[in-house]
Amino acid sequence: MKTSAKKTQSPKAMARRYLKLVEWSDKDGCFVGSAPPIIGPCCHGRTEAEVMAQLTTIVEEWVEVMLREGHPLPAGTAGKKYSGQFVVRVTPELHKKASLKALARGESLNQFVASALSET
């Protein structure tokens, strides 16, 4: 008789589901690591590799704690596909202001917003 018991993944394997970000911080003068939605900025160091090693351990520990305490894990972010479309709700005044600025630049509102977002 076959059993269909699903093999439980380890916290380490489950932690690989989350994208880990290492970014340079001018404010801090070092690299800073985060893994949203698991944890925000949580470690820093002189090199990207140093921060990535710290961050990997921290995310594994957070996943382990969440599982142990019975908290549901957020959806994984590693490998997530994005459509390139999203809806933003703003005040009518801001909508008008952005539309007029786009018009003044000879751009569509979409081009204007995409350009502004790419600068962040």
C-alpha atoms as one frame of an Amber mdcrd trajectory, in Angstrom:
protein
   0.000   0.000   0.000   1.369   3.398  -1.001   1.224   6.362   1.298   0.769
   9.843  -0.052   2.330  11.608   2.893   3.756  14.924   1.763   7.378  15.402
   2.735   7.782  18.426   4.996  10.390  20.929   3.878  12.985  22.217   6.285
  12.967  25.875   7.365  16.175  26.300   5.355  14.462  25.049   2.187  11.389
  27.170   2.875  13.566  30.269   3.392  14.770  29.923  -0.199  11.257  30.957
  -1.291  12.000  34.559  -0.302  13.920  37.070  -2.381  16.798  38.537  -0.417
  17.797  42.120  -1.206  21.226  43.585  -0.594  21.454  47.269  -1.414  23.990
  50.009  -0.883  22.885  52.650   1.629  24.467  56.089   1.200  22.911  57.051
   4.527  24.573  54.179   6.380  27.710  53.988   4.247  27.415  50.221   3.869
  25.359  47.423   2.318  22.018  46.670   3.976  19.998  43.462   3.685  16.253
  42.813   3.816  13.801  40.126   2.726  10.301  41.566   2.482   7.753  40.410
   3.539   9.678  38.301   6.067  11.870  41.079   7.471  12.836  44.655   6.647
  16.354  46.098   6.815  18.028  43.851   9.353  21.749  43.518   8.715  24.600
  45.483   7.253  28.200  45.035   6.227  31.128  46.135   4.083  30.483  43.709
   1.220  27.419  42.331  -0.547  28.600  38.764   0.139  28.954  39.455   3.872
  25.423  40.879   4.061  23.943  38.085   1.941  25.424  35.461   4.284  23.990
  37.240   7.327  20.630  37.765   5.625  20.317  34.130   4.570  20.811  33.014
   8.171  18.364  35.615   9.509  15.622  34.614   7.051  16.101  30.928   7.882
  15.792  31.759  11.596  12.656  33.878  11.054  11.009  31.106   9.034  11.841
  28.608  11.769  10.398  30.892  14.481   7.220  31.586  12.489   6.642  27.875
  11.905   7.366  26.981  15.528   4.938  29.644  16.772   2.254  28.567  14.303
   2.269  31.765  12.233   1.477  31.376   8.535   4.341  32.139   6.198   3.758
  34.915   3.667   3.727  34.015  -0.012   7.169  33.434  -1.457   8.775  36.202
  -3.494  11.699  34.440  -5.193  10.919  33.819  -8.845   7.640  35.750  -8.690
   6.446  36.942 -12.104   5.226  40.515 -12.544   2.752  41.609 -15.225   4.092
  45.144 -15.578   0.685  46.571 -14.708  -0.697  47.899 -11.439  -3.345  50.385
 -10.334  -2.457  53.376  -8.216  -5.118  55.444  -6.479  -4.287  59.105  -5.972
  -6.239  62.266  -5.304  -7.817  63.979  -8.316  -5.464  66.917  -7.739  -2.357
  64.714  -7.940  -3.751  62.970 -11.029  -4.237  66.366 -12.690  -0.774  67.596
 -11.668   0.941  64.451 -13.013  -1.071  64.580 -16.242  -0.121  68.227 -16.831
   3.566  67.539 -16.127   3.483  64.610 -18.568   1.802  66.781 -21.190   4.424
  69.509 -20.689   7.171  66.923 -21.319   5.422  65.555 -24.387   4.879  62.195
 -22.674   1.880  60.079 -21.860   0.918  59.833 -18.206   2.125  56.220 -18.283
   5.558  57.241 -19.636   5.825  60.020 -17.063   5.001  57.733 -14.129   7.247
  54.920 -15.384  10.117  57.391 -15.729   9.515  58.753 -12.224   9.406  55.235
 -10.755  12.602  54.200 -12.512  14.411  56.991 -10.659  13.599  55.520  -7.225
